[in-house]
């Protein structure tokens, strides 16, 4: 029997806006969301390890796709492989990881995967202070995920 839900925050906790996914997962855990939370620092196979055995996975990562800083994008598996902008971001590695999971472990992969991307402003500076735009987006993503989890439980 699969566990219900996992939220995976991806990022570097020491790079300004790249830490957005990590901060989302940490905030959800502090708020006691009814969903397991995990943090990973890469979009490689560690992500697959964290979502195996769950019915539903929500993955949060920072991106640089040319949108306004703080823009929130919801991507699907299909988007990652058909949207030219996402293919050119590091999200393709995430897509390849997830696709590998479905090929190798079809019974253990989540039926429902949501991917939330937050457009960064600055990722080159080593600081734990995000830009104001990304900080606002993180707060919004936390609320969106709380709503997703609550609606799935209803």
SULRAKA-V906870 format. One record per residue. N is the residue number from 1. RES is the residue in one small letter. NEAR is the number of other ideal C-beta (glycine too) atoms within 10 Angstrom. Layout:
BEGIN
n: (N:N)
res: (RES:RES)
near: (NEAR:NEAR)
END
This chain:
BEGIN
n: (1:2:3:4:5:6:7:8:9:10:11:12:13:14:15:16:17:18:19:20:21:22:23:24:25:26:27:28:29:30:31:32:33:34:35:36:37:38:39:40:41:42:43:44:45:46:47:48:49:50:51:52:53:54:55:56:57:58:59:60:61:62:63:64:65:66:67:68:69:70:71:72:73:74:75:76:77:78:79:80:81:82:83:84:85:86:87:88:89:90:91:92:93:94:95:96:97:98:99:100:101:102:103:104:105:106:107:108:109:110:111:112:113:114:115:116:117:118:119:120:121:122:123:124:125:126:127:128:129:130:131:132:133:134:135:136:137:138:139:140:141:142:143:144:145:146:147:148:149:150:151:152:153:154)
res: (x:x:x:x:x:x:x:x:x:x:x:x:x:x:x:x:x:x:x:x:x:x:x:x:x:x:x:x:x:x:x:x:x:x:x:x:x:x:x:x:x:x:x:x:x:x:x:x:x:x:x:x:x:x:x:x:x:x:x:x:x:x:x:x:x:x:x:x:x:x:x:x:x:x:x:x:x:x:x:x:x:x:x:x:x:x:x:x:x:x:x:x:x:x:x:x:x:x:x:x:x:x:x:x:x:x:x:x:x:x:x:x:x:x:x:x:x:x:x:x:x:x:x:x:x:x:x:x:x:x:x:x:x:x:x:x:x:x:x:x:x:x:x:x:x:x:x:x:x:x:x:x:x:x)
near: (4:14:13:14:22:21:30:28:29:30:26:16:14:13:20:21:30:25:26:32:29:24:25:30:28:17:19:23:16:10:12:7:19:12:24:18:21:18:19:20:15:14:23:14:14:14:22:21:14:20:24:18:15:23:15:20:26:29:28:27:26:29:26:17:16:10:15:9:17:21:16:18:17:12:23:14:14:9:17:20:13:10:16:6:15:22:13:12:21:15:24:14:15:25:22:15:19:22:15:13:21:14:9:11:13:8:7:14:22:23:9:12:19:17:24:24:28:29:21:28:17:15:18:9:12:8:12:11:10:24:19:11:18:25:14:15:27:26:13:14:25:21:12:17:24:16:10:19:19:12:8:15:10:5)
END
